[in-house]
């Protein structure tokens, strides 16, 4: 479901573009990817006035472009509730067992 989500691709592409704009002229500007670990920073990094976060800016940009639907991701992942209960450790163990077989 994640790999086939056009909406998720749109959102992640916007994150990449905004990050590249913010880092323009630095070594980290103009990159082709970002680490998922950096996503929480979207709600922590604020504008010069201290009121707007990068996440706020991204949401507002989608709304202004008339692409509010791209933000409605829950319908894209009907299995997310069930999969969120899975333990990464258990999954890793299962993958290792499958590789042994």
Secondary structure, DSSP 8 states (H G I E B T S, - for coil): --TT-HHHHHHHHHHHHHHHHHTTTSTTTT-S---GGGGGGGGT-B-TTSS-BHHHHHHHHHHHTT-GGGG--GGG-TTHHHHHTS-HHHHHHHHHHHHH-
